[in-house]
Amino acid sequence: MNAPTFPNDTDEDKNITPIFDVLMNQYHSATLVIFGRLGLFDYIHHCTNTPENDGVTVDQIATYAKWSVRATSAMLISLVTSGILEATVRENTLSNRNTHSFEHTYRLTQRAAKFLLSDAPGNMVPYLELFWECSPQLLLEKAAANKQQDNFMLETGDGAPSDMFINAMQGQTSHAAMVLAPLLAEELSVAATNGSELGSASENLEHFVDVGGGSGALCHELCNVMPHWKGSIYELDGVCPIAEKFIQEAELSDRVKAVPGNMFNDKTFPRASCYGFGNVLHDWSDDVNRMLLQKAFDSLPETGGKVLIVEMLVSEDVGSTSKVAAGLNLVMVTNEDGRQYKASEIKIMLENIGFVDIKVITSSITPYSAVLASKEIK
């Protein structure tokens, strides 16, 4: 059967490049994951972190990683086109007629250095590890399975996520929390000024509970920008020691603590004036999420309170959805029992439970959004 043609086809309509882009993305992401696993971003930064060094060469990286020069060059070119590295032609090769693609130097872009170095606050390299075994075959198997999917993060025994998973979530959530926390602080401060349940720093001390918070990245950042707040990372007993380690690293031991519990089985959450769900709802089914949000509503005091949801959102018109949110949606289908939501879908769930004054807070700096809702004061 011949492909349909239309009288108003333009050159752009006939261009197959976007299809190839999607097809080749798996190779670009594989390169990113490999460089992260082998510590090559740290190596490149170490080699280029001096004013007199214009970058690392293909030969240097090939020797360090024990790869062929040809394969190393291909992976470096991939990272350049992805905006992870920047390439500079070596001056001593400009007059050489035999100059080829190997004769460049490479260094991390500023954005890559901010998120891919092991000592960066928003280090995402542990998160890259979660994509080591992603494949078209695995996605097909999960999509075709006519049963509820096992949640891979609970496959570590005793129902507790592994250190690797908690570290990965720290990398995934921390940069979003750093960007959104100041915007949320503004919103919460306005609420306090208007006489809402939040009060002022001098009148009362607010308590934020990070439900299923893992490392507590969201809790840490909110407490950093809201100095009168205290926080709790409400997690499984096996996760609490990991959370405590991150609390100490954040130097928040005087204001934040890990509280053991089970968000599914406990009748109520620890008492708080604000409950946060950072990268939690996308892991679970709609029925489970309605249960969690209802429990948050019931656990808030009669004097009111708030719930905060941080997620990558699917756009209302679908076609405007960012590639990263669309990709993460596939990850949820492949590895877990959840999905990425539209803001309207979250809003309907919240309204049906009884929350009001629902606001969506976004920033161009991160693909994550925050949804903030209130329980009315009775």
C-alpha positions as CSV (number, residue, x, y, z in Angstrom):
1,M,0.0,0.0,0.0
2,N,1.4,3.4,-1.0
3,A,1.8,6.0,1.7
4,P,-0.8,8.8,1.4
5,T,0.2,12.1,-0.1
6,F,-1.6,15.4,0.3
7,P,-1.6,18.4,-2.1
8,N,-0.4,20.8,0.7
9,D,2.6,18.7,1.7
10,T,5.6,20.9,2.6
11,D,9.3,20.0,2.7
12,E,8.9,20.0,6.5
13,D,6.0,17.5,6.3
14,K,8.1,15.1,4.2
15,N,11.1,15.4,6.4
16,I,11.8,12.1,8.2
17,T,14.4,13.6,10.5
18,P,12.2,13.7,13.7
19,I,11.6,9.9,13.3
20,F,15.3,9.3,13.1
21,D,15.9,11.6,16.1
22,V,13.5,9.5,18.2
23,L,15.0,6.3,17.0
24,M,18.6,7.3,17.8
25,N,17.8,8.8,21.2
26,Q,18.3,5.4,22.8
27,Y,21.9,5.5,21.7
28,H,22.4,9.0,23.1
29,S,20.9,8.0,26.4
30,A,23.0,4.8,26.5
31,T,26.2,6.9,26.1
32,L,25.1,9.2,29.0
33,V,24.4,6.2,31.3
34,I,27.8,4.6,30.4
35,F,29.8,7.8,31.1
36,G,28.0,8.2,34.4
37,R,28.5,4.6,35.5
38,L,32.3,4.7,34.7
39,G,32.9,8.1,36.4
40,L,34.0,9.7,33.1
41,F,32.3,13.0,33.8
42,D,34.5,13.4,36.9
43,Y,37.5,12.3,34.9
44,I,36.9,14.8,32.2
45,H,36.3,17.6,34.7
46,H,39.5,16.6,36.7
47,C,41.6,16.7,33.4
48,T,40.2,20.1,32.4
49,N,39.8,21.9,35.6
50,T,42.8,24.1,35.1
51,P,43.1,27.4,33.1
52,E,46.0,26.1,31.0
53,N,44.1,22.9,29.9
54,D,41.8,23.4,26.9
55,G,40.1,20.0,27.3
56,V,40.6,16.3,27.3
57,T,41.4,14.4,24.1
58,V,39.8,11.3,22.6
59,D,43.1,9.4,23.1
60,Q,43.1,10.3,26.8
61,I,39.6,9.1,27.4
62,A,40.1,6.0,25.2
63,T,43.2,5.1,27.2
64,Y,41.5,5.7,30.5
65,A,38.4,3.7,29.7
66,K,40.3,1.0,27.7
67,W,38.1,1.7,24.6
68,S,38.9,2.0,20.9
69,V,39.5,5.5,19.7
70,R,36.8,5.1,17.1
71,A,34.1,4.2,19.6
72,T,35.3,6.8,22.0
73,S,35.1,9.5,19.4
74,A,31.5,8.5,18.5
75,M,30.4,8.7,22.1
76,L,32.0,12.1,22.6
77,I,30.3,13.4,19.5
78,S,27.0,12.1,20.9
79,L,27.5,14.0,24.1
80,V,28.4,17.2,22.3
81,T,25.2,17.0,20.2
82,S,23.2,16.4,23.4
83,G,24.7,19.5,25.1
84,I,26.7,17.6,27.7
85,L,30.1,18.3,26.3
86,E,31.6,21.1,24.2
87,A,34.2,20.5,21.6
88,T,37.1,22.6,20.5
89,V,39.3,21.9,17.4
90,R,43.0,21.7,18.4
91,E,44.9,24.6,17.0
92,N,47.9,22.5,16.0
93,T,45.7,20.5,13.6
94,L,44.1,23.4,11.7
95,S,46.9,23.4,9.1
96,N,47.0,19.6,8.8
97,R,45.1,18.4,5.7
98,N,44.6,15.1,7.4
99,T,42.6,16.6,10.3
100,H,39.8,14.3,11.3
101,S,37.1,14.1,13.9
102,F,39.4,12.6,16.5
103,E,41.5,15.8,16.8
104,H,39.3,17.8,19.2
105,T,39.4,18.5,22.9
106,Y,36.3,18.1,25.1
107,R,35.1,19.6,28.3
108,L,31.8,19.6,30.3
109,T,29.3,22.3,29.6
110,Q,28.4,24.5,32.6
111,R,25.0,22.8,32.9
112,A,26.5,19.3,32.7
113,A,29.0,20.2,35.4
114,K,26.1,21.4,37.7
115,F,24.3,18.0,37.5
116,L,26.8,15.3,36.5
117,L,29.7,15.7,38.9
118,S,29.8,13.5,42.0
119,D,30.3,16.4,44.4
120,A,27.5,18.5,42.8
121,P,24.5,19.2,45.1
122,G,22.1,18.1,42.3
123,N,24.2,15.1,41.2
124,M,22.0,13.0,38.8
125,V,24.5,10.2,38.1
126,P,22.9,7.8,40.6
127,Y,19.6,8.4,38.8
128,L,21.2,7.4,35.5
129,E,21.8,3.9,36.9
130,L,18.0,3.2,36.9
131,F,18.1,3.2,33.1
132,W,20.9,0.6,32.7
133,E,18.5,-2.2,31.8
134,C,15.8,-0.2,29.9
135,S,15.0,-1.8,26.5
136,P,12.3,-1.9,23.9
137,Q,11.7,-5.6,24.8
138,L,11.1,-4.7,28.4
139,L,8.7,-1.9,27.6
140,L,6.7,-4.3,25.3
141,E,6.6,-7.0,28.0
142,K,5.2,-4.5,30.5
143,A,2.7,-3.0,28.1
144,A,1.4,-6.4,27.1
145,A,1.1,-7.8,30.7
146,N,-2.6,-8.0,31.8
147,K,-1.9,-7.6,35.4
148,Q,-0.7,-5.0,37.9
149,Q,3.0,-4.4,37.6
150,D,5.4,-5.1,40.3
151,N,7.0,-1.9,41.6
152,F,10.7,-2.5,41.0
153,M,11.9,-0.2,43.8
154,L,10.4,-2.7,46.3
155,E,12.4,-5.7,45.0
156,T,15.2,-5.3,47.6
157,G,13.7,-7.2,50.5
158,D,11.5,-6.2,53.5
159,G,9.7,-3.7,51.2
160,A,12.5,-1.2,51.6
161,P,14.2,0.5,48.6
162,S,17.9,0.0,48.2
163,D,20.6,2.6,48.8
164,M,21.0,2.8,45.1
165,F,17.4,3.7,44.5
166,I,17.4,6.3,47.3
167,N,20.5,7.9,45.9
168,A,18.9,7.9,42.4
169,M,15.8,9.7,43.7
170,Q,18.1,12.2,45.5
171,G,19.6,13.0,42.1
172,Q,16.2,13.1,40.4
173,T,14.4,15.3,42.9
174,S,17.1,17.6,44.3
175,H,17.5,20.0,41.4
176,A,13.7,20.3,41.0
177,A,13.4,21.0,44.8
178,M,16.2,23.7,44.6
179,V,14.4,25.5,41.8
180,L,10.8,25.2,43.1
181,A,11.4,25.7,46.9
182,P,11.9,29.5,46.6
183,L,8.8,29.8,44.5
184,L,6.8,27.8,47.0
185,A,8.2,29.9,49.8
186,E,6.8,33.0,48.2
187,E,3.4,31.3,47.8
188,L,3.4,30.1,51.4
189,S,4.6,33.5,52.7
190,V,1.7,35.2,50.9
191,A,-0.7,32.8,52.5
192,A,0.7,33.6,55.9
193,T,0.4,37.3,55.3
194,N,-3.2,36.8,54.3
195,G,-3.9,35.2,57.7
196,S,-4.2,31.6,56.6
197,E,-3.4,28.6,58.7
198,L,0.3,29.0,58.1
199,G,0.8,31.9,60.4
200,S,4.1,33.8,60.7
201,A,7.5,32.7,61.8
202,S,7.0,34.6,65.1
203,E,3.6,33.1,65.8
204,N,4.0,29.4,65.2
205,L,6.5,26.8,64.0
206,E,5.3,24.9,60.9
207,H,5.9,21.3,60.4
208,F,6.4,19.8,56.9
209,V,6.2,16.0,56.5
210,D,7.8,14.6,53.3
211,V,5.7,11.5,52.7
212,G,7.7,8.6,51.2
213,G,10.5,11.2,51.0
214,G,13.5,8.9,50.5
215,S,16.6,11.0,50.9
216,G,14.4,14.0,51.9
217,A,15.6,16.4,49.2
218,L,12.2,18.2,49.0
219,C,12.1,18.5,52.8
220,H,15.6,19.9,53.0
221,E,15.1,22.5,50.4
222,L,11.8,23.8,51.8
223,C,13.3,24.0,55.3
224,N,16.3,25.9,53.8
225,V,14.1,28.6,52.4
226,M,11.5,28.5,55.3
227,P,13.8,28.9,58.3
228,H,10.9,28.7,60.8
229,W,9.8,25.3,59.5
230,K,10.7,21.9,60.9
231,G,10.5,18.8,58.8
232,S,10.1,15.0,59.0
233,I,11.0,12.5,56.4
234,Y,8.3,9.8,56.8
235,E,9.7,6.6,55.4
236,L,9.9,2.8,55.9
237,D,12.0,1.7,58.8
238,G,14.7,0.4,56.5
239,V,15.0,3.8,54.7
240,C,15.3,6.0,57.8
241,P,19.0,5.4,58.4
242,I,19.7,6.4,54.8
243,A,17.5,9.5,55.3
244,E,19.4,10.4,58.5
245,K,22.7,10.3,56.5
246,F,21.3,12.9,54.0
247,I,20.0,15.0,56.9
248,Q,23.4,15.2,58.4
249,E,25.0,16.0,55.1
250,A,22.5,18.8,54.7
251,E,23.4,20.1,58.2
252,L,19.7,20.1,59.2
253,S,19.8,17.7,62.2
254,D,18.4,20.3,64.5
255,R,15.3,20.8,62.3
256,V,14.7,17.7,60.3
257,K,14.3,14.1,61.4
258,A,13.5,10.7,59.9
259,V,10.2,9.2,61.1
260,P,9.5,5.5,60.5
261,G,6.2,4.4,59.2
262,N,4.3,3.0,56.2
263,M,2.2,5.4,54.1
264,F,0.1,2.6,52.9
265,N,-0.7,0.8,56.1
266,D,-0.7,3.5,58.8
267,K,-4.1,4.9,59.5
268,T,-2.8,8.5,59.5
269,F,0.3,10.3,58.7
270,P,2.5,12.0,61.4
271,R,0.9,15.3,62.3
272,A,1.8,18.2,60.1
273,S,0.6,21.5,58.7
274,C,1.8,20.6,55.2
275,Y,2.3,17.1,53.5
276,G,4.6,16.8,50.5
277,F,4.6,14.1,47.8
278,G,7.7,14.5,45.7
279,N,8.0,12.0,42.9
280,V,5.6,9.7,44.7
281,L,2.3,9.7,42.9
282,H,3.8,8.8,39.6
283,D,4.9,5.4,41.1
284,W,1.4,4.2,41.9
285,S,-2.1,3.5,40.5
286,D,-4.9,6.1,40.6
287,D,-6.7,4.2,43.3
288,V,-3.6,4.2,45.5
289,N,-2.9,7.9,44.9
290,R,-6.5,8.8,45.8
291,M,-6.0,6.8,49.1
292,L,-2.8,8.6,49.9
293,L,-4.2,12.1,49.2
294,Q,-7.4,11.3,51.2
295,K,-5.1,10.2,54.1
296,A,-3.2,13.5,53.9
297,F,-6.5,15.4,54.0
298,D,-7.7,13.4,57.0
299,S,-4.4,13.8,58.8
300,L,-4.3,17.6,58.5
301,P,-5.7,19.5,61.5
302,E,-9.2,20.9,61.5
303,T,-7.6,24.4,61.5
304,G,-6.5,23.8,58.0
305,G,-3.2,22.9,56.2
306,K,-1.8,22.2,52.8
307,V,-0.7,19.4,50.5
308,L,2.2,19.7,48.0
309,I,2.7,17.5,45.0
310,V,5.9,17.7,42.9
311,E,5.8,15.8,39.5
312,M,6.7,16.2,35.8
313,L,3.3,16.9,34.3
314,V,1.9,15.9,30.9
315,S,0.5,18.9,29.1
316,E,-3.2,19.3,28.8
317,D,-3.0,19.2,24.9
318,V,-0.5,16.3,25.1
319,G,1.4,17.5,22.1
320,S,3.1,20.2,24.1
321,T,4.4,17.7,26.7
322,S,8.2,18.0,27.1
323,K,10.2,15.0,25.8
324,V,11.5,14.4,29.3
325,A,8.1,14.1,30.8
326,A,6.9,11.9,28.0
327,G,9.9,9.7,28.4
328,L,9.5,9.4,32.2
329,N,5.9,8.4,31.5
330,L,7.2,5.4,29.6
331,V,9.6,4.6,32.4
332,M,6.6,4.5,34.8
333,V,4.9,2.0,32.4
334,T,8.0,-0.1,32.1
335,N,9.2,-0.3,35.7
336,E,6.3,0.6,37.9
337,D,2.5,0.8,38.2
338,G,2.1,4.5,37.7
339,R,2.2,7.3,35.1
340,Q,2.8,11.0,34.8
341,Y,-0.3,13.1,35.3
342,K,-1.9,16.2,33.7
343,A,-2.4,19.0,36.2
344,S,-6.1,18.8,35.6
345,E,-6.1,15.1,36.6
346,I,-4.4,15.9,39.9
347,K,-6.8,18.8,40.4
348,I,-9.8,16.6,40.0
349,M,-8.5,14.1,42.5
350,L,-7.8,16.9,45.0
351,E,-11.2,18.6,44.6
352,N,-13.0,15.3,45.0
353,I,-11.3,14.8,48.3
354,G,-12.1,18.3,49.5
355,F,-9.0,20.4,48.8
356,V,-9.5,23.9,47.6
357,D,-7.4,26.8,46.2
358,I,-5.4,24.5,44.0
359,K,-2.4,26.2,42.3
360,V,0.2,24.9,39.8
361,I,3.7,26.4,40.1
362,T,6.2,26.0,37.3
363,S,9.6,27.2,36.2
364,S,11.4,27.2,32.9
365,I,14.5,26.0,34.7
366,T,13.1,22.5,35.5
367,P,10.6,20.1,33.8
368,Y,9.0,19.6,37.2
369,S,6.0,21.4,38.5
370,A,4.5,21.8,42.0
371,V,0.8,21.5,42.8
372,L,-0.3,23.2,46.0
373,A,-3.7,22.8,47.6
374,S,-5.4,23.8,50.9
375,K,-7.7,22.2,53.4
376,E,-10.2,24.8,54.4
377,I,-10.2,26.0,58.0
378,K,-13.3,24.9,59.9
